[in-house]
Amino acid sequence: MTSFENFGVRKDIANGARLECGICWIVYDLGEGDEATQIAAGTPFAGLPENWRCPNCDAPKTKFMVIEDDA
């Protein structure tokens, strides 16, 4: 896993990457978007607004980590 804490949010995250909140473990899945903040499905994490926060615990984007899918 890669953490972006203390570095801001990297812009080179793969568009298909899934990210998990390091506080509450909710997963941001671009296939679902974020209905709570009206983020359309298909929006990559790097495309989220700078002020976007975790819809579950209100953590900033910098608390999210890239997760690997089990193959």
C-alpha positions, 0 to 999 in steps of 0.5 A: 500500500502507498500512503499519501499522508504528508505529501498531498495527493499524488497526481500519478495514481492510475485511473483505475486505482481503488483507494481505501481510507486509512481512518475508517477503511471505506473504499473509493471505487471509481466504478461507483463514484460517491453518491453522497457528494454527487461524484459521478461513477467513473471519476478517478480518485485524482479527478476528485475535487481538492476539498473532497473528503471521505463520505464516511468519516470526513478524512481528507484525501491525503488519508487514502491509500492505494489498495491492490485487488486480490488476483 
